[in-house]
Amino acid sequence: MKKGKALYNHAKKRIPGGTQLLSKRPEMLAPNQWPAYFERARGCETWDIDGRHYYDMSINGIGACLLGFNDPDVTRAVCDRVKRGSMCSLNPPEEVELADRLCKIHPWAEQVRFGRCGGEMMAVAVRIARATTDRSLVAICGYHGWHDWYLAANLGESDSLRGHLLPGLKPLGVPRELRQTTIPFHFNHCAEFQNIIDRYGKRLAAVVMEPCRGRNPDPGFLEFVQKETRKCGAKLIFDEITIGWRLCFGGAHLKFGVCPDMAVFAKALGNGHPIGAVIGTKNAMAGAHDSFISSTYWTESVGPVAALAVLDKMRKINVPGHVEKIGMRVQNIWKEQGKHYNLPVVAEGYPCLSHFKFDHPQHNELRTLFTQYMLERGFLAGCGFNPTLAHTESVVALYENAVAEVFADIALALTQNKVKEKLKGPPAHSNFQRLI
Ligand SMILES: Cc1ncc(COP(=O)(O)O)c(C=O)c1O
């Protein structure tokens, strides 16, 4: 048995859930086939622990590495800081410069708090909003992490979070008493949002939403949410953890011209090094002075140093322009090759967060077979593609050739009704489930 597979089989017994992030479970792409562990990574290339080389045409660090893996400028800055010591009994001065820069990029913001992870920073933002308003309820639209305040949306309802990226999450371990403290609404649904305001407005601490994820807000939607949120005295929090920096430099809300009271960043801000930020107006951040929000590793230096190097690079290079171009090319490959081989391929999403689906009852088997065949050709590939600065036209050309071959093989398997038979393992999981 290969080293990676043996290690992962052991991990599943030692580490409940196998990995620390659902999306990095091999089961989410191709069970028993997707390589679980990497030895090294650079640009859009990865070497697994069995020595196989892959081009990453998939999630690219789940969107954390917008500049590509191990970006030389970011790595240099981080290594330099590590050599001088990245943690001691004093604070990193870089965090003050980072706070200033984030406020300069987002002129509506006046204050900043830092942490290291996305979900964690969302919990910080919600705590601040609750402290500032002295209210409890939160309305949400989108995915905002694993914490109690968010999963509380599914307490008592079978699946309130359906339509918010991850359906079917059971609120196991979340106190029942949090029931009806988190109320979901759907993107672009003004009437649904208005209902929440009418019913809970006076008790709302915050409206928390991704300003967009796969498509633009309808004209006036964000403005409507902003107006009603402010009218009822709640704080508007935009979750920019995934879409920020990739749709435009800074938060996506800058593109739409609608400013929140707080915005939250993580992932691409550190390009693979943990750093997260809540930025906000003085008024919205008032509660942060009095609420106890404090953690040891929020004071190490690698995160802020990485973020400063990322901002330096992104100021000089049009990263959103590049990933839009590459994402568009890839969406066209899916569409053209899908049409050529008469496959029901539907490409969706912003080019910077591209994905496709097989509009077919066997979608799950088909996407697993796609991943299986692409792995055989040296590509980490699934239905989602997060382009990075490291993806060049020549890598995309290699990918195009592979997709053409793979779509031809899938079309043949479909015609012969042999899709299941061709799979070397079970089909991919489409949601969170117990592994053993
Ligand atoms: C919009 C959004 N918010 C929050 C999170 C949680 O971030 P993290 O996984 O860093 O905790 C994610 C992660 O995918 C996300 O996409």
The ligand as a Tripos MOL2 file, in Angstrom:
@<TRIPOS>MOLECULE
LIG
   16    16     1     0     0
SMALL
NO_CHARGES

@<TRIPOS>ATOM
      1 C1        -17.0980   32.7740    3.8030 C.3       1 LIG1
      2 C2        -16.3610   31.9480    4.8180 C.ar      1 LIG1
      3 N1        -16.4240   32.2980    6.1170 N.ar      1 LIG1
      4 C3        -15.7640   31.6130    7.0650 C.ar      1 LIG1
      5 C4        -14.9920   30.5120    6.7410 C.ar      1 LIG1
      6 C5        -14.2540   29.7750    7.8170 C.3       1 LIG1
      7 O1        -12.8970   30.0430    7.7140 O.3       1 LIG1
      8 P1        -11.8230   29.0470    8.3500 P.3       1 LIG1
      9 O2        -11.9480   27.7510    7.6040 O.co2     1 LIG1
     10 O3        -10.5040   29.7110    8.1350 O.co2     1 LIG1
     11 O4        -12.1610   28.9000    9.7990 O.co2     1 LIG1
     12 C6        -14.9140   30.1100    5.3970 C.ar      1 LIG1
     13 C7        -14.1270   28.9280    5.0340 C.2       1 LIG1
     14 O5        -14.2660   28.3430    3.9870 O.2       1 LIG1
     15 C8        -15.6210   30.8310    4.4250 C.ar      1 LIG1
     16 O6        -15.5960   30.4850    3.1270 O.3       1 LIG1
@<TRIPOS>BOND
     1     1     2 1
     2     2     3 ar
     3     2    15 ar
     4     3     4 ar
     5     4     5 ar
     6     5     6 1
     7     5    12 ar
     8     6     7 1
     9     7     8 1
    10     8     9 2
    11     8    10 1
    12     8    11 1
    13    12    13 1
    14    12    15 ar
    15    13    14 2
    16    15    16 1
@<TRIPOS>SUBSTRUCTURE
     1 LIG1         1 GROUP 0 **** ****
